Amino acid sequence: MRSRAEVDATLQTAKVNPAELLPVVHCLSFGPRSGAGDYCLMQLEPGLSAQLEAGCSLVIRGEKHEQVVLCSKDKTYDMKIADTSNMLLFIPSCKTPEQLKADQASCNIIHSQIAGFSNNYWELRRCRPKLKKLRKLLMEDSYKGPDNQKDQAFSKYTTEDLLSLIQASEEEILHQLQTIDACKIEGYWRILEFDYEMKLLNHVTQLIDSESWSLSKVPLRTCLEELGSLEPREMIEHILLSYGRKYIDDAGEVYFEMQEDKICRATAQMLLQNAVKFNLSEFQEVWQQSVPEGMTTRLDQLKGLALVDRSSRPETIFLLKVEDLPEDNQERFNSLFSIREKWTEEDIAPYIQDLCAEKQTVGVLLTKYARSSVQNGVKVYNSRRPIS
């Protein structure tokens, strides 16, 4: 144990003026079990610190082959080890200068044991949730209707299963399930097979037409009564929730306002899914004839779903779904530039918008992963690296 005299002698040797320091001295010593590797340090932003202090949990997610992430209730963070040249000491009984100033009764010398030390810490960086795997898992066993569910060999997933498998926060996972129109069937999350989904939608649009209802006022109760003998009532309600906006009128009746853009988009996918390429003018004509009366088709409804080739003669259109492209930034750009050598920003934006991090723009991504040039007075982008 060091005495005050020994401390003062050390300060004198170091030519440090004691008057410039707090009067209390911390004397540190290594404990019998202190060592590296016993503890891990993590640097938290103030918001995450506040969540932990409030009793919330932070969860580390990732399978053995995946880069680990940390999730709060609503955000996802990459975890990377940051090395430091300064040794970081763990001292449980250590007091900060602020605590010492407030505690005037502290003794002259405080002896503290070092419980452990480290030369690195986990650094967190906000990242996009890794949600592509979610759709992939659910598509392994898409729901084809009540008559096609016997002897299924694929796994089904509860919310708890998805939380353990998907590298995203709970709120991000639940929001994505809503975005992809997943539904719970017997406690498991399922995605409807596209053909079955279109069959359900066709039932609803035919009923709207036969009853001459307004597309902005489709009654839930009547739909369930009329179509309940054809398909499960919960599936009819699910398709209305997927393709309509639910509201309640003054009398308490539930109605749906059908979403024109989403119905037109689904109809286009149905027409394009079995064709390699479609003559654009012929497609637009068939497409308009295929949607419910009163709806108007527009090419901007197909962003991220289909791509128009203006350079071919005649002009063509083909299916290119953003959800089928790689999740990694570089792989996504490689895939897009292998499909088309040069892109306008208008054409490529729907296929890279989901790659943008918080406060990042499409323009920033294009600057990093593509090279711009002007072709016939139009700015176009091509790959920075050779595409095999």
ZIGIVEN-V906357 format. One record per residue. N is the residue number from 1. RES is the residue in three letters. NEAR is the number of other C-alpha atoms within 8 Angstrom. Layout:
n=N res=RES near=NEAR
n=N res=RES near=NEAR
This chain:
n=1 res=MET near=3
n=2 res=ARG near=6
n=3 res=SER near=7
n=4 res=ARG near=8
n=5 res=ALA near=6
n=6 res=GLU near=8
n=7 res=VAL near=9
n=8 res=ASP near=9
n=9 res=ALA near=8
n=10 res=THR near=8
n=11 res=LEU near=11
n=12 res=GLN near=9
n=13 res=THR near=7
n=14 res=ALA near=6
n=15 res=LYS near=6
n=16 res=VAL near=7
n=17 res=ASN near=8
n=18 res=PRO near=9
n=19 res=ALA near=6
n=20 res=GLU near=5
n=21 res=LEU near=6
n=22 res=LEU near=8
n=23 res=PRO near=7
n=24 res=VAL near=10
n=25 res=VAL near=8
n=26 res=HIS near=9
n=27 res=CYS near=9
n=28 res=LEU near=8
n=29 res=SER near=8
n=30 res=PHE near=9
n=31 res=GLY near=8
n=32 res=PRO near=4
n=33 res=ARG near=6
n=34 res=SER near=11
n=35 res=GLY near=8
n=36 res=ALA near=8
n=37 res=GLY near=7
n=38 res=ASP near=7
n=39 res=TYR near=8
n=40 res=CYS near=8
n=41 res=LEU near=8
n=42 res=MET near=8
n=43 res=GLN near=8
n=44 res=LEU near=9
n=45 res=GLU near=6
n=46 res=PRO near=6
n=47 res=GLY near=7
n=48 res=LEU near=9
n=49 res=SER near=9
n=50 res=ALA near=8
n=51 res=GLN near=10
n=52 res=LEU near=10
n=53 res=GLU near=7
n=54 res=ALA near=6
n=55 res=GLY near=6
n=56 res=CYS near=7
n=57 res=SER near=8
n=58 res=LEU near=9
n=59 res=VAL near=7
n=60 res=ILE near=8
n=61 res=ARG near=13
n=62 res=GLY near=13
n=63 res=GLU near=7
n=64 res=LYS near=4
n=65 res=HIS near=5
n=66 res=GLU near=6
n=67 res=GLN near=5
n=68 res=VAL near=10
n=69 res=VAL near=12
n=70 res=LEU near=13
n=71 res=CYS near=15
n=72 res=SER near=11
n=73 res=LYS near=9
n=74 res=ASP near=9
n=75 res=LYS near=12
n=76 res=THR near=15
n=77 res=TYR near=12
n=78 res=ASP near=11
n=79 res=MET near=11
n=80 res=LYS near=7
n=81 res=ILE near=8
n=82 res=ALA near=8
n=83 res=ASP near=7
n=84 res=THR near=7
n=85 res=SER near=5
n=86 res=ASN near=5
n=87 res=MET near=8
n=88 res=LEU near=8
n=89 res=LEU near=9
n=90 res=PHE near=8
n=91 res=ILE near=10
n=92 res=PRO near=7
n=93 res=SER near=6
n=94 res=CYS near=7
n=95 res=LYS near=6
n=96 res=THR near=6
n=97 res=PRO near=7
n=98 res=GLU near=6
n=99 res=GLN near=8
n=100 res=LEU near=11
n=101 res=LYS near=7
n=102 res=ALA near=6
n=103 res=ASP near=7
n=104 res=GLN near=6
n=105 res=ALA near=4
n=106 res=SER near=7
n=107 res=CYS near=6
n=108 res=ASN near=8
n=109 res=ILE near=10
n=110 res=ILE near=9
n=111 res=HIS near=9
n=112 res=SER near=11
n=113 res=GLN near=11
n=114 res=ILE near=14
n=115 res=ALA near=13
n=116 res=GLY near=14
n=117 res=PHE near=14
n=118 res=SER near=13
n=119 res=ASN near=10
n=120 res=ASN near=10
n=121 res=TYR near=12
n=122 res=TRP near=12
n=123 res=GLU near=11
n=124 res=LEU near=12
n=125 res=ARG near=7
n=126 res=ARG near=8
n=127 res=CYS near=9
n=128 res=ARG near=8
n=129 res=PRO near=10
n=130 res=LYS near=9
n=131 res=LEU near=11
n=132 res=LYS near=8
n=133 res=LYS near=8
n=134 res=LEU near=9
n=135 res=ARG near=9
n=136 res=LYS near=8
n=137 res=LEU near=8
n=138 res=LEU near=13
n=139 res=MET near=9
n=140 res=GLU near=8
n=141 res=ASP near=12
n=142 res=SER near=10
n=143 res=TYR near=10
n=144 res=LYS near=11
n=145 res=GLY near=7
n=146 res=PRO near=6
n=147 res=ASP near=6
n=148 res=ASN near=6
n=149 res=GLN near=9
n=150 res=LYS near=5
n=151 res=ASP near=4
n=152 res=GLN near=6
n=153 res=ALA near=4
n=154 res=PHE near=6
n=155 res=SER near=6
n=156 res=LYS near=9
n=157 res=TYR near=11
n=158 res=THR near=9
n=159 res=THR near=8
n=160 res=GLU near=7
n=161 res=ASP near=8
n=162 res=LEU near=11
n=163 res=LEU near=12
n=164 res=SER near=8
n=165 res=LEU near=9
n=166 res=ILE near=13
n=167 res=GLN near=13
n=168 res=ALA near=14
n=169 res=SER near=14
n=170 res=GLU near=9
n=171 res=GLU near=9
n=172 res=GLU near=11
n=173 res=ILE near=13
n=174 res=LEU near=8
n=175 res=HIS near=8
n=176 res=GLN near=9
n=177 res=LEU near=10
n=178 res=GLN near=8
n=179 res=THR near=7
n=180 res=ILE near=8
n=181 res=ASP near=8
n=182 res=ALA near=11
n=183 res=CYS near=9
n=184 res=LYS near=8
n=185 res=ILE near=7
n=186 res=GLU near=4
n=187 res=GLY near=6
n=188 res=TYR near=10
n=189 res=TRP near=13
n=190 res=ARG near=15
n=191 res=ILE near=13
n=192 res=LEU near=10
n=193 res=GLU near=9
n=194 res=PHE near=6
n=195 res=ASP near=7
n=196 res=TYR near=11
n=197 res=GLU near=10
n=198 res=MET near=10
n=199 res=LYS near=8
n=200 res=LEU near=12
n=201 res=LEU near=10
n=202 res=ASN near=8
n=203 res=HIS near=9
n=204 res=VAL near=12
n=205 res=THR near=9
n=206 res=GLN near=8
n=207 res=LEU near=9
n=208 res=ILE near=12
n=209 res=ASP near=10
n=210 res=SER near=6
n=211 res=GLU near=6
n=212 res=SER near=6
n=213 res=TRP near=8
n=214 res=SER near=7
n=215 res=LEU near=8
n=216 res=SER near=7
n=217 res=LYS near=10
n=218 res=VAL near=13
n=219 res=PRO near=10
n=220 res=LEU near=10
n=221 res=ARG near=7
n=222 res=THR near=7
n=223 res=CYS near=13
n=224 res=LEU near=11
n=225 res=GLU near=8
n=226 res=GLU near=7
n=227 res=LEU near=12
n=228 res=GLY near=11
n=229 res=SER near=7
n=230 res=LEU near=5
n=231 res=GLU near=9
n=232 res=PRO near=9
n=233 res=ARG near=9
n=234 res=GLU near=6
n=235 res=MET near=9
n=236 res=ILE near=15
n=237 res=GLU near=10
n=238 res=HIS near=9
n=239 res=ILE near=11
n=240 res=LEU near=13
n=241 res=LEU near=10
n=242 res=SER near=7
n=243 res=TYR near=10
n=244 res=GLY near=10
n=245 res=ARG near=10
n=246 res=LYS near=9
n=247 res=TYR near=8
n=248 res=ILE near=9
n=249 res=ASP near=8
n=250 res=ASP near=5
n=251 res=ALA near=5
n=252 res=GLY near=6
n=253 res=GLU near=8
n=254 res=VAL near=11
n=255 res=TYR near=12
n=256 res=PHE near=15
n=257 res=GLU near=12
n=258 res=MET near=13
n=259 res=GLN near=9
n=260 res=GLU near=8
n=261 res=ASP near=8
n=262 res=LYS near=9
n=263 res=ILE near=11
n=264 res=CYS near=14
n=265 res=ARG near=10
n=266 res=ALA near=9
n=267 res=THR near=11
n=268 res=ALA near=10
n=269 res=GLN near=10
n=270 res=MET near=9
n=271 res=LEU near=9
n=272 res=LEU near=12
n=273 res=GLN near=8
n=274 res=ASN near=6
n=275 res=ALA near=8
n=276 res=VAL near=8
n=277 res=LYS near=9
n=278 res=PHE near=11
n=279 res=ASN near=10
n=280 res=LEU near=11
n=281 res=SER near=7
n=282 res=GLU near=8
n=283 res=PHE near=10
n=284 res=GLN near=9
n=285 res=GLU near=8
n=286 res=VAL near=8
n=287 res=TRP near=13
n=288 res=GLN near=9
n=289 res=GLN near=6
n=290 res=SER near=7
n=291 res=VAL near=12
n=292 res=PRO near=7
n=293 res=GLU near=5
n=294 res=GLY near=4
n=295 res=MET near=8
n=296 res=THR near=8
n=297 res=THR near=11
n=298 res=ARG near=6
n=299 res=LEU near=6
n=300 res=ASP near=5
n=301 res=GLN near=10
n=302 res=LEU near=11
n=303 res=LYS near=9
n=304 res=GLY near=10
n=305 res=LEU near=10
n=306 res=ALA near=11
n=307 res=LEU near=12
n=308 res=VAL near=9
n=309 res=ASP near=8
n=310 res=ARG near=7
n=311 res=SER near=5
n=312 res=SER near=7
n=313 res=ARG near=6
n=314 res=PRO near=6
n=315 res=GLU near=12
n=316 res=THR near=13
n=317 res=ILE near=13
n=318 res=PHE near=12
n=319 res=LEU near=12
n=320 res=LEU near=9
n=321 res=LYS near=9
n=322 res=VAL near=9
n=323 res=GLU near=6
n=324 res=ASP near=6
n=325 res=LEU near=8
n=326 res=PRO near=9
n=327 res=GLU near=9
n=328 res=ASP near=6
n=329 res=ASN near=8
n=330 res=GLN near=7
n=331 res=GLU near=9
n=332 res=ARG near=12
n=333 res=PHE near=10
n=334 res=ASN near=10
n=335 res=SER near=10
n=336 res=LEU near=8
n=337 res=PHE near=12
n=338 res=SER near=9
n=339 res=ILE near=6
n=340 res=ARG near=7
n=341 res=GLU near=8
n=342 res=LYS near=8
n=343 res=TRP near=10
n=344 res=THR near=10
n=345 res=GLU near=9
n=346 res=GLU near=6
n=347 res=ASP near=8
n=348 res=ILE near=9
n=349 res=ALA near=9
n=350 res=PRO near=11
n=351 res=TYR near=8
n=352 res=ILE near=10
n=353 res=GLN near=9
n=354 res=ASP near=6
n=355 res=LEU near=8
n=356 res=CYS near=11
n=357 res=ALA near=8
n=358 res=GLU near=5
n=359 res=LYS near=5
n=360 res=GLN near=8
n=361 res=THR near=9
n=362 res=VAL near=10
n=363 res=GLY near=6
n=364 res=VAL near=8
n=365 res=LEU near=11
n=366 res=LEU near=10
n=367 res=THR near=8
n=368 res=LYS near=6
n=369 res=TYR near=10
n=370 res=ALA near=11
n=371 res=ARG near=10
n=372 res=SER near=8
n=373 res=SER near=7
n=374 res=VAL near=8
n=375 res=GLN near=7
n=376 res=ASN near=4
n=377 res=GLY near=5
n=378 res=VAL near=7
n=379 res=LYS near=10
n=380 res=VAL near=12
n=381 res=TYR near=13
n=382 res=ASN near=11
n=383 res=SER near=13
n=384 res=ARG near=7
n=385 res=ARG near=4
n=386 res=PRO near=5
n=387 res=ILE near=7
n=388 res=SER near=3
